[in-house]
């Protein structure tokens, strides 16, 4: 059985304009740390679970079709 979990963190400055939390976005340079199955030290993992920098993100309004799981197409992420 495969499962998926979305881990959230506090919103960065950009996202806090619409919500108080956001999904954790793991930067490439921290992927190896997060995916290391031998690493069990939570103190080493907690720094990975921080808000992604606003300066590295872009916002774009998208169509309301994104609100239905029946719509699984690139149209869901096209700016309107």
mmJSON file of the N, C-alpha and C atoms, coordinates in Angstrom:
{"data_MODEL":{"atom_site":{
"group_PDB":["ATOM","ATOM","ATOM","ATOM","ATOM","ATOM","ATOM","ATOM","ATOM","ATOM","ATOM","ATOM","ATOM","ATOM","ATOM","ATOM","ATOM","ATOM","ATOM","ATOM","ATOM","ATOM","ATOM","ATOM","ATOM","ATOM","ATOM","ATOM","ATOM","ATOM","ATOM","ATOM","ATOM","ATOM","ATOM","ATOM","ATOM","ATOM","ATOM","ATOM","ATOM","ATOM","ATOM","ATOM","ATOM","ATOM","ATOM","ATOM","ATOM","ATOM","ATOM","ATOM","ATOM","ATOM","ATOM","ATOM","ATOM","ATOM","ATOM","ATOM","ATOM","ATOM","ATOM","ATOM","ATOM","ATOM","ATOM","ATOM","ATOM","ATOM","ATOM","ATOM","ATOM","ATOM","ATOM","ATOM","ATOM","ATOM","ATOM","ATOM","ATOM","ATOM","ATOM","ATOM","ATOM","ATOM","ATOM","ATOM","ATOM","ATOM","ATOM","ATOM","ATOM","ATOM","ATOM","ATOM","ATOM","ATOM","ATOM","ATOM","ATOM","ATOM","ATOM","ATOM","ATOM","ATOM","ATOM","ATOM","ATOM","ATOM","ATOM","ATOM","ATOM","ATOM","ATOM","ATOM","ATOM","ATOM","ATOM","ATOM","ATOM","ATOM","ATOM","ATOM","ATOM","ATOM","ATOM","ATOM","ATOM","ATOM","ATOM","ATOM","ATOM","ATOM","ATOM","ATOM","ATOM","ATOM","ATOM","ATOM","ATOM","ATOM","ATOM","ATOM","ATOM","ATOM","ATOM","ATOM","ATOM","ATOM","ATOM","ATOM","ATOM","ATOM","ATOM","ATOM","ATOM","ATOM","ATOM","ATOM","ATOM","ATOM","ATOM","ATOM","ATOM","ATOM","ATOM","ATOM","ATOM","ATOM","ATOM","ATOM","ATOM","ATOM","ATOM","ATOM","ATOM","ATOM","ATOM","ATOM","ATOM","ATOM","ATOM","ATOM","ATOM","ATOM","ATOM","ATOM","ATOM","ATOM","ATOM","ATOM","ATOM","ATOM","ATOM","ATOM","ATOM","ATOM","ATOM","ATOM","ATOM","ATOM","ATOM","ATOM","ATOM","ATOM","ATOM","ATOM","ATOM","ATOM","ATOM","ATOM","ATOM","ATOM","ATOM","ATOM","ATOM","ATOM","ATOM","ATOM","ATOM","ATOM","ATOM","ATOM","ATOM","ATOM","ATOM","ATOM","ATOM","ATOM","ATOM","ATOM","ATOM","ATOM","ATOM","ATOM","ATOM","ATOM","ATOM","ATOM"],
"id":[1,2,3,4,5,6,7,8,9,10,11,12,13,14,15,16,17,18,19,20,21,22,23,24,25,26,27,28,29,30,31,32,33,34,35,36,37,38,39,40,41,42,43,44,45,46,47,48,49,50,51,52,53,54,55,56,57,58,59,60,61,62,63,64,65,66,67,68,69,70,71,72,73,74,75,76,77,78,79,80,81,82,83,84,85,86,87,88,89,90,91,92,93,94,95,96,97,98,99,100,101,102,103,104,105,106,107,108,109,110,111,112,113,114,115,116,117,118,119,120,121,122,123,124,125,126,127,128,129,130,131,132,133,134,135,136,137,138,139,140,141,142,143,144,145,146,147,148,149,150,151,152,153,154,155,156,157,158,159,160,161,162,163,164,165,166,167,168,169,170,171,172,173,174,175,176,177,178,179,180,181,182,183,184,185,186,187,188,189,190,191,192,193,194,195,196,197,198,199,200,201,202,203,204,205,206,207,208,209,210,211,212,213,214,215,216,217,218,219,220,221,222,223,224,225,226,227,228,229,230,231,232,233,234,235,236,237,238,239,240],
"type_symbol":["N","C","C","N","C","C","N","C","C","N","C","C","N","C","C","N","C","C","N","C","C","N","C","C","N","C","C","N","C","C","N","C","C","N","C","C","N","C","C","N","C","C","N","C","C","N","C","C","N","C","C","N","C","C","N","C","C","N","C","C","N","C","C","N","C","C","N","C","C","N","C","C","N","C","C","N","C","C","N","C","C","N","C","C","N","C","C","N","C","C","N","C","C","N","C","C","N","C","C","N","C","C","N","C","C","N","C","C","N","C","C","N","C","C","N","C","C","N","C","C","N","C","C","N","C","C","N","C","C","N","C","C","N","C","C","N","C","C","N","C","C","N","C","C","N","C","C","N","C","C","N","C","C","N","C","C","N","C","C","N","C","C","N","C","C","N","C","C","N","C","C","N","C","C","N","C","C","N","C","C","N","C","C","N","C","C","N","C","C","N","C","C","N","C","C","N","C","C","N","C","C","N","C","C","N","C","C","N","C","C","N","C","C","N","C","C","N","C","C","N","C","C","N","C","C","N","C","C","N","C","C","N","C","C","N","C","C","N","C","C"],
"label_atom_id":["N","CA","C","N","CA","C","N","CA","C","N","CA","C","N","CA","C","N","CA","C","N","CA","C","N","CA","C","N","CA","C","N","CA","C","N","CA","C","N","CA","C","N","CA","C","N","CA","C","N","CA","C","N","CA","C","N","CA","C","N","CA","C","N","CA","C","N","CA","C","N","CA","C","N","CA","C","N","CA","C","N","CA","C","N","CA","C","N","CA","C","N","CA","C","N","CA","C","N","CA","C","N","CA","C","N","CA","C","N","CA","C","N","CA","C","N","CA","C","N","CA","C","N","CA","C","N","CA","C","N","CA","C","N","CA","C","N","CA","C","N","CA","C","N","CA","C","N","CA","C","N","CA","C","N","CA","C","N","CA","C","N","CA","C","N","CA","C","N","CA","C","N","CA","C","N","CA","C","N","CA","C","N","CA","C","N","CA","C","N","CA","C","N","CA","C","N","CA","C","N","CA","C","N","CA","C","N","CA","C","N","CA","C","N","CA","C","N","CA","C","N","CA","C","N","CA","C","N","CA","C","N","CA","C","N","CA","C","N","CA","C","N","CA","C","N","CA","C","N","CA","C","N","CA","C","N","CA","C","N","CA","C","N","CA","C","N","CA","C","N","CA","C","N","CA","C","N","CA","C"],
"label_alt_id":[null,null,null,null,null,null,null,null,null,null,null,null,null,null,null,null,null,null,null,null,null,null,null,null,null,null,null,null,null,null,null,null,null,null,null,null,null,null,null,null,null,null,null,null,null,null,null,null,null,null,null,null,null,null,null,null,null,null,null,null,null,null,null,null,null,null,null,null,null,null,null,null,null,null,null,null,null,null,null,null,null,null,null,null,null,null,null,null,null,null,null,null,null,null,null,null,null,null,null,null,null,null,null,null,null,null,null,null,null,null,null,null,null,null,null,null,null,null,null,null,null,null,null,null,null,null,null,null,null,null,null,null,null,null,null,null,null,null,null,null,null,null,null,null,null,null,null,null,null,null,null,null,null,null,null,null,null,null,null,null,null,null,null,null,null,null,null,null,null,null,null,null,null,null,null,null,null,null,null,null,null,null,null,null,null,null,null,null,null,null,null,null,null,null,null,null,null,null,null,null,null,null,null,null,null,null,null,null,null,null,null,null,null,null,null,null,null,null,null,null,null,null,null,null,null,null,null,null,null,null,null,null,null,null,null,null,null,null,null,null],
"label_comp_id":["UNK","UNK","UNK","UNK","UNK","UNK","UNK","UNK","UNK","UNK","UNK","UNK","UNK","UNK","UNK","UNK","UNK","UNK","UNK","UNK","UNK","UNK","UNK","UNK","UNK","UNK","UNK","UNK","UNK","UNK","UNK","UNK","UNK","UNK","UNK","UNK","UNK","UNK","UNK","UNK","UNK","UNK","UNK","UNK","UNK","UNK","UNK","UNK","UNK","UNK","UNK","UNK","UNK","UNK","UNK","UNK","UNK","UNK","UNK","UNK","UNK","UNK","UNK","UNK","UNK","UNK","UNK","UNK","UNK","UNK","UNK","UNK","UNK","UNK","UNK","UNK","UNK","UNK","UNK","UNK","UNK","UNK","UNK","UNK","UNK","UNK","UNK","UNK","UNK","UNK","UNK","UNK","UNK","UNK","UNK","UNK","UNK","UNK","UNK","UNK","UNK","UNK","UNK","UNK","UNK","UNK","UNK","UNK","UNK","UNK","UNK","UNK","UNK","UNK","UNK","UNK","UNK","UNK","UNK","UNK","UNK","UNK","UNK","UNK","UNK","UNK","UNK","UNK","UNK","UNK","UNK","UNK","UNK","UNK","UNK","UNK","UNK","UNK","UNK","UNK","UNK","UNK","UNK","UNK","UNK","UNK","UNK","UNK","UNK","UNK","UNK","UNK","UNK","UNK","UNK","UNK","UNK","UNK","UNK","UNK","UNK","UNK","UNK","UNK","UNK","UNK","UNK","UNK","UNK","UNK","UNK","UNK","UNK","UNK","UNK","UNK","UNK","UNK","UNK","UNK","UNK","UNK","UNK","UNK","UNK","UNK","UNK","UNK","UNK","UNK","UNK","UNK","UNK","UNK","UNK","UNK","UNK","UNK","UNK","UNK","UNK","UNK","UNK","UNK","UNK","UNK","UNK","UNK","UNK","UNK","UNK","UNK","UNK","UNK","UNK","UNK","UNK","UNK","UNK","UNK","UNK","UNK","UNK","UNK","UNK","UNK","UNK","UNK","UNK","UNK","UNK","UNK","UNK","UNK","UNK","UNK","UNK","UNK","UNK","UNK"],
"label_asym_id":["A","A","A","A","A","A","A","A","A","A","A","A","A","A","A","A","A","A","A","A","A","A","A","A","A","A","A","A","A","A","A","A","A","A","A","A","A","A","A","A","A","A","A","A","A","A","A","A","A","A","A","A","A","A","A","A","A","A","A","A","A","A","A","A","A","A","A","A","A","A","A","A","A","A","A","A","A","A","A","A","A","A","A","A","A","A","A","A","A","A","A","A","A","A","A","A","A","A","A","A","A","A","A","A","A","A","A","A","A","A","A","A","A","A","A","A","A","A","A","A","A","A","A","A","A","A","A","A","A","A","A","A","A","A","A","A","A","A","A","A","A","A","A","A","A","A","A","A","A","A","A","A","A","A","A","A","A","A","A","A","A","A","A","A","A","A","A","A","A","A","A","A","A","A","A","A","A","A","A","A","A","A","A","A","A","A","A","A","A","A","A","A","A","A","A","A","A","A","A","A","A","A","A","A","A","A","A","A","A","A","A","A","A","A","A","A","A","A","A","A","A","A","A","A","A","A","A","A","A","A","A","A","A","A","A","A","A","A","A","A"],
"label_entity_id":["1","1","1","1","1","1","1","1","1","1","1","1","1","1","1","1","1","1","1","1","1","1","1","1","1","1","1","1","1","1","1","1","1","1","1","1","1","1","1","1","1","1","1","1","1","1","1","1","1","1","1","1","1","1","1","1","1","1","1","1","1","1","1","1","1","1","1","1","1","1","1","1","1","1","1","1","1","1","1","1","1","1","1","1","1","1","1","1","1","1","1","1","1","1","1","1","1","1","1","1","1","1","1","1","1","1","1","1","1","1","1","1","1","1","1","1","1","1","1","1","1","1","1","1","1","1","1","1","1","1","1","1","1","1","1","1","1","1","1","1","1","1","1","1","1","1","1","1","1","1","1","1","1","1","1","1","1","1","1","1","1","1","1","1","1","1","1","1","1","1","1","1","1","1","1","1","1","1","1","1","1","1","1","1","1","1","1","1","1","1","1","1","1","1","1","1","1","1","1","1","1","1","1","1","1","1","1","1","1","1","1","1","1","1","1","1","1","1","1","1","1","1","1","1","1","1","1","1","1","1","1","1","1","1","1","1","1","1","1","1"],
"label_seq_id":[1,1,1,2,2,2,3,3,3,4,4,4,5,5,5,6,6,6,7,7,7,8,8,8,9,9,9,10,10,10,11,11,11,12,12,12,13,13,13,14,14,14,15,15,15,16,16,16,17,17,17,18,18,18,19,19,19,20,20,20,21,21,21,22,22,22,23,23,23,24,24,24,25,25,25,26,26,26,27,27,27,28,28,28,29,29,29,30,30,30,31,31,31,32,32,32,33,33,33,34,34,34,35,35,35,36,36,36,37,37,37,38,38,38,39,39,39,40,40,40,41,41,41,42,42,42,43,43,43,44,44,44,45,45,45,46,46,46,47,47,47,48,48,48,49,49,49,50,50,50,51,51,51,52,52,52,53,53,53,54,54,54,55,55,55,56,56,56,57,57,57,58,58,58,59,59,59,60,60,60,61,61,61,62,62,62,63,63,63,64,64,64,65,65,65,66,66,66,67,67,67,68,68,68,69,69,69,70,70,70,71,71,71,72,72,72,73,73,73,74,74,74,75,75,75,76,76,76,77,77,77,78,78,78,79,79,79,80,80,80],
"pdbx_PDB_ins_code":[null,null,null,null,null,null,null,null,null,null,null,null,null,null,null,null,null,null,null,null,null,null,null,null,null,null,null,null,null,null,null,null,null,null,null,null,null,null,null,null,null,null,null,null,null,null,null,null,null,null,null,null,null,null,null,null,null,null,null,null,null,null,null,null,null,null,null,null,null,null,null,null,null,null,null,null,null,null,null,null,null,null,null,null,null,null,null,null,null,null,null,null,null,null,null,null,null,null,null,null,null,null,null,null,null,null,null,null,null,null,null,null,null,null,null,null,null,null,null,null,null,null,null,null,null,null,null,null,null,null,null,null,null,null,null,null,null,null,null,null,null,null,null,null,null,null,null,null,null,null,null,null,null,null,null,null,null,null,null,null,null,null,null,null,null,null,null,null,null,null,null,null,null,null,null,null,null,null,null,null,null,null,null,null,null,null,null,null,null,null,null,null,null,null,null,null,null,null,null,null,null,null,null,null,null,null,null,null,null,null,null,null,null,null,null,null,null,null,null,null,null,null,null,null,null,null,null,null,null,null,null,null,null,null,null,null,null,null,null,null],
"Cartn_x":[0.841,0.0,0.886,0.574,1.28,0.391,1.012,0.263,1.024,0.332,0.918,0.46,1.34,1.016,1.537,0.746,1.215,1.519,2.775,3.197,3.12,2.491,2.374,3.275,3.532,4.327,3.676,4.22,3.713,3.854,2.955,3.011,4.172,4.786,5.782,5.04,5.766,5.14,4.183,4.509,3.637,2.345,2.464,1.302,0.414,0.982,0.164,-0.901,-0.797,-1.848,-3.136,-3.041,-4.24,-4.492,-3.458,-3.648,-2.536,-2.802,-1.805,-0.813,-0.999,-0.028,0.119,1.161,1.447,2.108,2.064,2.798,4.302,4.977,6.444,6.939,7.848,8.509,9.98,10.453,11.83,12.769,13.703,14.663,15.547,15.997,16.835,18.026,18.645,19.839,19.519,18.23,17.853,17.124,16.938,16.227,16.916,18.225,18.951,18.764,18.769,18.538,17.152,16.134,14.757,14.528,15.143,14.921,15.837,16.753,17.687,16.943,16.742,15.991,16.734,18.023,18.802,18.847,18.306,18.325,17.063,17.232,16.096,16.155,17.078,17.251,16.337,15.276,14.322,14.968,15.99,16.671,17.36,17.719,18.318,17.253,16.03,14.958,14.108,13.955,13.104,13.521,14.804,15.168,14.742,14.39,13.914,12.458,11.734,10.295,9.956,10.64,10.441,9.758,9.165,8.532,9.533,9.114,9.936,10.042,11.193,11.366,10.407,9.747,8.828,9.516,10.768,11.491,11.681,11.555,11.736,10.411,9.319,7.986,7.325,6.324,5.478,4.024,3.157,1.719,1.097,0.08,-0.711,-2.125,-3.1,-4.484,-4.731,-5.445,-5.77,-7.28,-7.711,-9.134,-9.747,-11.034,-11.706,-11.798,-11.443,-11.475,-10.51,-9.53,-8.555,-9.239,-10.425,-11.122,-11.798,-11.781,-12.401,-11.357,-11.313,-10.363,-10.656,-11.841,-12.174,-11.35,-10.842,-10.049,-8.554,-7.98,-6.565,-5.867,-5.592,-4.978,-4.099,-3.235,-2.385,-3.2,-4.461,-5.3,-5.472,-5.324,-5.485,-4.439,-3.298,-2.225,-1.906,-2.715,-2.484,-2.992,-2.166,-2.644,-3.838,-4.785,-5.949,-5.748],
"Cartn_y":[-1.182,0.0,1.245,2.183,3.456,4.536,5.429,6.542,7.838,8.931,10.246,11.133,11.99,12.951,14.317,15.346,16.709,17.285,17.641,18.243,19.753,20.416,21.869,22.547,23.821,24.664,26.043,26.946,28.312,28.909,29.8,30.455,31.443,31.545,32.591,33.91,34.987,36.309,36.348,35.665,35.662,34.901,33.702,32.838,33.336,34.005,34.441,35.457,36.011,36.907,36.154,34.805,34.006,32.893,32.514,31.427,31.468,30.871,30.907,29.738,28.801,27.719,27.373,26.607,26.211,24.844,24.133,22.873,23.114,22.182,22.245,21.979,22.826,22.631,22.406,21.22,20.869,21.276,22.171,22.585,21.414,21.446,20.354,20.043,21.079,20.845,20.132,20.02,19.311,18.002,17.656,16.425,15.186,15.109,13.926,13.737,14.842,14.76,14.201,14.763,14.339,12.89,12.441,11.084,10.032,10.433,9.499,8.607,7.356,6.431,6.032,6.299,5.975,7.123,8.258,9.432,9.454,9.31,9.272,10.398,11.292,12.404,13.551,13.771,14.813,16.199,16.39,17.689,17.974,16.925,17.099,17.305,16.841,16.932,18.193,18.687,19.867,21.062,21.347,22.491,22.347,21.15,20.949,21.418,21.433,21.688,23.153,24.032,25.475,26.073,27.267,27.893,28.144,27.873,28.126,29.639,30.134,31.584,32.205,33.279,33.991,34.437,34.853,35.355,34.295,33.031,31.944,31.401,32.114,31.665,32.71,32.245,33.131,32.744,33.732,33.513,33.731,32.967,33.192,32.686,33.487,33.047,31.958,30.902,29.8,29.627,28.846,28.598,27.855,28.068,27.297,25.801,25.381,23.931,23.173,23.883,23.247,22.7,23.171,22.774,21.413,20.779,19.461,18.407,17.325,16.258,15.554,15.784,15.197,15.832,17.022,17.733,17.475,16.632,16.28,16.581,17.868,18.272,19.49,19.78,20.98,22.272,22.238,23.43,23.901,22.986,23.339,24.325,24.355,25.243,26.376,26.525,27.609,28.917,29.969,31.264,31.751,32.402,32.966,34.432],
"Cartn_z":[0.0,0.0,0.0,-0.861,-0.9,-0.286,0.441,1.018,0.77,0.931,0.755,1.898,2.345,3.39,2.98,3.2,2.982,4.355,4.557,5.822,5.65,6.619,6.533,7.56,7.296,8.174,8.198,8.961,8.974,7.576,7.239,5.933,5.867,4.684,4.483,4.227,4.018,3.843,2.658,1.581,0.406,0.671,1.213,1.409,2.546,3.549,4.679,4.277,3.059,2.589,2.281,2.13,1.857,2.871,3.644,4.62,5.657,6.824,7.899,7.877,6.943,6.811,5.34,5.046,3.667,3.669,2.538,2.468,2.582,3.2,3.231,1.815,1.347,0.056,0.38,0.085,0.443,-0.689,-0.4,-1.435,-1.852,-3.088,-3.618,-2.717,-2.159,-1.338,-0.017,0.335,1.567,1.289,0.022,-0.319,0.237,0.126,0.601,2.107,2.843,4.294,4.566,3.9,4.141,3.744,2.677,2.174,2.783,3.643,4.269,5.269,4.916,5.762,7.031,7.085,8.28,9.276,8.904,9.776,10.624,11.939,12.861,13.887,13.73,14.658,14.253,15.037,14.659,14.652,15.435,15.448,14.108,13.381,12.055,10.978,11.246,10.256,10.398,11.608,11.83,10.973,10.779,9.925,8.461,8.039,6.677,6.545,7.653,7.635,7.906,7.235,7.432,6.207,6.351,5.187,4.053,2.859,1.67,1.478,1.058,0.914,-0.108,0.285,-0.614,-1.892,-1.787,-2.953,-4.032,-3.674,-4.631,-5.167,-4.877,-5.3,-6.188,-6.956,-7.75,-7.502,-7.482,-7.392,-8.752,-9.071,-10.274,-10.011,-10.376,-10.249,-11.291,-10.87,-11.774,-11.841,-12.788,-13.001,-11.817,-11.562,-10.501,-10.788,-12.005,-12.279,-11.38,-10.811,-9.922,-8.656,-8.354,-7.124,-7.195,-8.345,-8.476,-8.802,-8.012,-8.311,-9.641,-10.208,-11.51,-12.628,-12.376,-13.381,-13.119,-13.935,-13.801,-15.123,-15.332,-16.583,-16.354,-17.302,-17.186,-17.091,-17.536,-17.446,-15.998,-15.056,-13.639,-13.152,-13.797,-13.308,-14.276,-15.33,-16.27,-15.671,-15.678,-15.173,-15.991,-15.313,-16.022,-16.276],
"occupancy":[1.0,1.0,1.0,1.0,1.0,1.0,1.0,1.0,1.0,1.0,1.0,1.0,1.0,1.0,1.0,1.0,1.0,1.0,1.0,1.0,1.0,1.0,1.0,1.0,1.0,1.0,1.0,1.0,1.0,1.0,1.0,1.0,1.0,1.0,1.0,1.0,1.0,1.0,1.0,1.0,1.0,1.0,1.0,1.0,1.0,1.0,1.0,1.0,1.0,1.0,1.0,1.0,1.0,1.0,1.0,1.0,1.0,1.0,1.0,1.0,1.0,1.0,1.0,1.0,1.0,1.0,1.0,1.0,1.0,1.0,1.0,1.0,1.0,1.0,1.0,1.0,1.0,1.0,1.0,1.0,1.0,1.0,1.0,1.0,1.0,1.0,1.0,1.0,1.0,1.0,1.0,1.0,1.0,1.0,1.0,1.0,1.0,1.0,1.0,1.0,1.0,1.0,1.0,1.0,1.0,1.0,1.0,1.0,1.0,1.0,1.0,1.0,1.0,1.0,1.0,1.0,1.0,1.0,1.0,1.0,1.0,1.0,1.0,1.0,1.0,1.0,1.0,1.0,1.0,1.0,1.0,1.0,1.0,1.0,1.0,1.0,1.0,1.0,1.0,1.0,1.0,1.0,1.0,1.0,1.0,1.0,1.0,1.0,1.0,1.0,1.0,1.0,1.0,1.0,1.0,1.0,1.0,1.0,1.0,1.0,1.0,1.0,1.0,1.0,1.0,1.0,1.0,1.0,1.0,1.0,1.0,1.0,1.0,1.0,1.0,1.0,1.0,1.0,1.0,1.0,1.0,1.0,1.0,1.0,1.0,1.0,1.0,1.0,1.0,1.0,1.0,1.0,1.0,1.0,1.0,1.0,1.0,1.0,1.0,1.0,1.0,1.0,1.0,1.0,1.0,1.0,1.0,1.0,1.0,1.0,1.0,1.0,1.0,1.0,1.0,1.0,1.0,1.0,1.0,1.0,1.0,1.0,1.0,1.0,1.0,1.0,1.0,1.0,1.0,1.0,1.0,1.0,1.0,1.0,1.0,1.0,1.0,1.0,1.0,1.0],
"B_iso_or_equiv":[0.0,0.0,0.0,0.0,0.0,0.0,0.0,0.0,0.0,0.0,0.0,0.0,0.0,0.0,0.0,0.0,0.0,0.0,0.0,0.0,0.0,0.0,0.0,0.0,0.0,0.0,0.0,0.0,0.0,0.0,0.0,0.0,0.0,0.0,0.0,0.0,0.0,0.0,0.0,0.0,0.0,0.0,0.0,0.0,0.0,0.0,0.0,0.0,0.0,0.0,0.0,0.0,0.0,0.0,0.0,0.0,0.0,0.0,0.0,0.0,0.0,0.0,0.0,0.0,0.0,0.0,0.0,0.0,0.0,0.0,0.0,0.0,0.0,0.0,0.0,0.0,0.0,0.0,0.0,0.0,0.0,0.0,0.0,0.0,0.0,0.0,0.0,0.0,0.0,0.0,0.0,0.0,0.0,0.0,0.0,0.0,0.0,0.0,0.0,0.0,0.0,0.0,0.0,0.0,0.0,0.0,0.0,0.0,0.0,0.0,0.0,0.0,0.0,0.0,0.0,0.0,0.0,0.0,0.0,0.0,0.0,0.0,0.0,0.0,0.0,0.0,0.0,0.0,0.0,0.0,0.0,0.0,0.0,0.0,0.0,0.0,0.0,0.0,0.0,0.0,0.0,0.0,0.0,0.0,0.0,0.0,0.0,0.0,0.0,0.0,0.0,0.0,0.0,0.0,0.0,0.0,0.0,0.0,0.0,0.0,0.0,0.0,0.0,0.0,0.0,0.0,0.0,0.0,0.0,0.0,0.0,0.0,0.0,0.0,0.0,0.0,0.0,0.0,0.0,0.0,0.0,0.0,0.0,0.0,0.0,0.0,0.0,0.0,0.0,0.0,0.0,0.0,0.0,0.0,0.0,0.0,0.0,0.0,0.0,0.0,0.0,0.0,0.0,0.0,0.0,0.0,0.0,0.0,0.0,0.0,0.0,0.0,0.0,0.0,0.0,0.0,0.0,0.0,0.0,0.0,0.0,0.0,0.0,0.0,0.0,0.0,0.0,0.0,0.0,0.0,0.0,0.0,0.0,0.0,0.0,0.0,0.0,0.0,0.0,0.0],
"pdbx_formal_charge":[null,null,null,null,null,null,null,null,null,null,null,null,null,null,null,null,null,null,null,null,null,null,null,null,null,null,null,null,null,null,null,null,null,null,null,null,null,null,null,null,null,null,null,null,null,null,null,null,null,null,null,null,null,null,null,null,null,null,null,null,null,null,null,null,null,null,null,null,null,null,null,null,null,null,null,null,null,null,null,null,null,null,null,null,null,null,null,null,null,null,null,null,null,null,null,null,null,null,null,null,null,null,null,null,null,null,null,null,null,null,null,null,null,null,null,null,null,null,null,null,null,null,null,null,null,null,null,null,null,null,null,null,null,null,null,null,null,null,null,null,null,null,null,null,null,null,null,null,null,null,null,null,null,null,null,null,null,null,null,null,null,null,null,null,null,null,null,null,null,null,null,null,null,null,null,null,null,null,null,null,null,null,null,null,null,null,null,null,null,null,null,null,null,null,null,null,null,null,null,null,null,null,null,null,null,null,null,null,null,null,null,null,null,null,null,null,null,null,null,null,null,null,null,null,null,null,null,null,null,null,null,null,null,null,null,null,null,null,null,null],
"auth_seq_id":[1,1,1,2,2,2,3,3,3,4,4,4,5,5,5,6,6,6,7,7,7,8,8,8,9,9,9,10,10,10,11,11,11,12,12,12,13,13,13,14,14,14,15,15,15,16,16,16,17,17,17,18,18,18,19,19,19,20,20,20,21,21,21,22,22,22,23,23,23,24,24,24,25,25,25,26,26,26,27,27,27,28,28,28,29,29,29,30,30,30,31,31,31,32,32,32,33,33,33,34,34,34,35,35,35,36,36,36,37,37,37,38,38,38,39,39,39,40,40,40,41,41,41,42,42,42,43,43,43,44,44,44,45,45,45,46,46,46,47,47,47,48,48,48,49,49,49,50,50,50,51,51,51,52,52,52,53,53,53,54,54,54,55,55,55,56,56,56,57,57,57,58,58,58,59,59,59,60,60,60,61,61,61,62,62,62,63,63,63,64,64,64,65,65,65,66,66,66,67,67,67,68,68,68,69,69,69,70,70,70,71,71,71,72,72,72,73,73,73,74,74,74,75,75,75,76,76,76,77,77,77,78,78,78,79,79,79,80,80,80],
"auth_comp_id":["UNK","UNK","UNK","UNK","UNK","UNK","UNK","UNK","UNK","UNK","UNK","UNK","UNK","UNK","UNK","UNK","UNK","UNK","UNK","UNK","UNK","UNK","UNK","UNK","UNK","UNK","UNK","UNK","UNK","UNK","UNK","UNK","UNK","UNK","UNK","UNK","UNK","UNK","UNK","UNK","UNK","UNK","UNK","UNK","UNK","UNK","UNK","UNK","UNK","UNK","UNK","UNK","UNK","UNK","UNK","UNK","UNK","UNK","UNK","UNK","UNK","UNK","UNK","UNK","UNK","UNK","UNK","UNK","UNK","UNK","UNK","UNK","UNK","UNK","UNK","UNK","UNK","UNK","UNK","UNK","UNK","UNK","UNK","UNK","UNK","UNK","UNK","UNK","UNK","UNK","UNK","UNK","UNK","UNK","UNK","UNK","UNK","UNK","UNK","UNK","UNK","UNK","UNK","UNK","UNK","UNK","UNK","UNK","UNK","UNK","UNK","UNK","UNK","UNK","UNK","UNK","UNK","UNK","UNK","UNK","UNK","UNK","UNK","UNK","UNK","UNK","UNK","UNK","UNK","UNK","UNK","UNK","UNK","UNK","UNK","UNK","UNK","UNK","UNK","UNK","UNK","UNK","UNK","UNK","UNK","UNK","UNK","UNK","UNK","UNK","UNK","UNK","UNK","UNK","UNK","UNK","UNK","UNK","UNK","UNK","UNK","UNK","UNK","UNK","UNK","UNK","UNK","UNK","UNK","UNK","UNK","UNK","UNK","UNK","UNK","UNK","UNK","UNK","UNK","UNK","UNK","UNK","UNK","UNK","UNK","UNK","UNK","UNK","UNK","UNK","UNK","UNK","UNK","UNK","UNK","UNK","UNK","UNK","UNK","UNK","UNK","UNK","UNK","UNK","UNK","UNK","UNK","UNK","UNK","UNK","UNK","UNK","UNK","UNK","UNK","UNK","UNK","UNK","UNK","UNK","UNK","UNK","UNK","UNK","UNK","UNK","UNK","UNK","UNK","UNK","UNK","UNK","UNK","UNK","UNK","UNK","UNK","UNK","UNK","UNK"],
"auth_asym_id":["A","A","A","A","A","A","A","A","A","A","A","A","A","A","A","A","A","A","A","A","A","A","A","A","A","A","A","A","A","A","A","A","A","A","A","A","A","A","A","A","A","A","A","A","A","A","A","A","A","A","A","A","A","A","A","A","A","A","A","A","A","A","A","A","A","A","A","A","A","A","A","A","A","A","A","A","A","A","A","A","A","A","A","A","A","A","A","A","A","A","A","A","A","A","A","A","A","A","A","A","A","A","A","A","A","A","A","A","A","A","A","A","A","A","A","A","A","A","A","A","A","A","A","A","A","A","A","A","A","A","A","A","A","A","A","A","A","A","A","A","A","A","A","A","A","A","A","A","A","A","A","A","A","A","A","A","A","A","A","A","A","A","A","A","A","A","A","A","A","A","A","A","A","A","A","A","A","A","A","A","A","A","A","A","A","A","A","A","A","A","A","A","A","A","A","A","A","A","A","A","A","A","A","A","A","A","A","A","A","A","A","A","A","A","A","A","A","A","A","A","A","A","A","A","A","A","A","A","A","A","A","A","A","A","A","A","A","A","A","A"],
"auth_atom_id":["N","CA","C","N","CA","C","N","CA","C","N","CA","C","N","CA","C","N","CA","C","N","CA","C","N","CA","C","N","CA","C","N","CA","C","N","CA","C","N","CA","C","N","CA","C","N","CA","C","N","CA","C","N","CA","C","N","CA","C","N","CA","C","N","CA","C","N","CA","C","N","CA","C","N","CA","C","N","CA","C","N","CA","C","N","CA","C","N","CA","C","N","CA","C","N","CA","C","N","CA","C","N","CA","C","N","CA","C","N","CA","C","N","CA","C","N","CA","C","N","CA","C","N","CA","C","N","CA","C","N","CA","C","N","CA","C","N","CA","C","N","CA","C","N","CA","C","N","CA","C","N","CA","C","N","CA","C","N","CA","C","N","CA","C","N","CA","C","N","CA","C","N","CA","C","N","CA","C","N","CA","C","N","CA","C","N","CA","C","N","CA","C","N","CA","C","N","CA","C","N","CA","C","N","CA","C","N","CA","C","N","CA","C","N","CA","C","N","CA","C","N","CA","C","N","CA","C","N","CA","C","N","CA","C","N","CA","C","N","CA","C","N","CA","C","N","CA","C","N","CA","C","N","CA","C","N","CA","C","N","CA","C","N","CA","C","N","CA","C","N","CA","C","N","CA","C","N","CA","C"],
"pdbx_PDB_model_num":[1,1,1,1,1,1,1,1,1,1,1,1,1,1,1,1,1,1,1,1,1,1,1,1,1,1,1,1,1,1,1,1,1,1,1,1,1,1,1,1,1,1,1,1,1,1,1,1,1,1,1,1,1,1,1,1,1,1,1,1,1,1,1,1,1,1,1,1,1,1,1,1,1,1,1,1,1,1,1,1,1,1,1,1,1,1,1,1,1,1,1,1,1,1,1,1,1,1,1,1,1,1,1,1,1,1,1,1,1,1,1,1,1,1,1,1,1,1,1,1,1,1,1,1,1,1,1,1,1,1,1,1,1,1,1,1,1,1,1,1,1,1,1,1,1,1,1,1,1,1,1,1,1,1,1,1,1,1,1,1,1,1,1,1,1,1,1,1,1,1,1,1,1,1,1,1,1,1,1,1,1,1,1,1,1,1,1,1,1,1,1,1,1,1,1,1,1,1,1,1,1,1,1,1,1,1,1,1,1,1,1,1,1,1,1,1,1,1,1,1,1,1,1,1,1,1,1,1,1,1,1,1,1,1,1,1,1,1,1,1]
}}}
